[in-house]
Amino acid sequence: MLNKKLSALLIIFLALFSVLVHQSMYDILNIFTKNFSIKEINLSGALYSKNADFNQIITSSTNATRGNLSLLNMTTLKNQLESLELVKNADISKDLPHTLTIKITERTPIAFIQIKKKSYQVDSDGVILYSLTNSLPVILPTIDLGFGVALNNNQVVDEHIINTLSALNNTNIMLIDNIRIDKNRETYFTLKNTTPQFYIEKFALSEDFIFKAQRIANTLNTTNLQKPPKIIDIYSNKDTSIGFF
């Protein structure tokens, strides 16, 4: 009989102890969560990429930790944000006790590319920006291809095209009007507000070529040539030369 009473008392004691421990842990967790709760999110750089999917990723990540900044997995959040088409890089940092800082570097459209009679915006890495619907403050040059282009996860993989796109930064896209690349990878391009067409034989367009072409165009515009050449050939090797024909 005594053993049964002792057993009953032990069970009651263990039950009470379990409740007390659970309550204590709950109280500690509440204090911990409150002390490091996310009260502010500093977001910068998300001009075009901030949409419903973007917001959902941040909401899910913070909810998963009950709003506890110290428990937030920055690597997971970074990977999820960078999986979005318009996000090139996401820099995540915790400014304890209450601030989450997110700095976004977006993929910037650098040109339109014609693929199967459709026009798409691409960045300097050749990534097609399907979801970019906002109007841009600049008029982008158009790249017209005389051949089919291979894609890998919505990214152009043709080396000649990628090298051409890499030359188009925010400064010289203001100069270029149109680029045409034929099946032999020979490149023709025109500058805005100029008469001649420029030609590069089997070399990818480079920033150097763009500025040389601009100097030539400016020279033609300031001379008294009655008939400026329709095509200007810029051919590059170790001894870069510029010819007219």
Secondary structure, 3 states (H helix, E strand, C coil): CHHHHHHHHHHHHHHHHHHHHHHHHHHHHHHHHHHCECCEEEEECCCCCCCHHHHHHHHHHHHHCCCEHHHCCHHHHHHHHHCCCCEEEEEEEEECCCEEEEEEEECCCCEEEEECCEEEEECCCCEECCCCCCCCCCCCCEEEECCCCCECCCEECCHHHHHHHHCCCCCHHHCEEEEEECCCCCEEEEECCCCCEEEECCCCCCHHHHHHHHHHHHHHHHCCCCCCCCEEEEECCCCCEEEEC
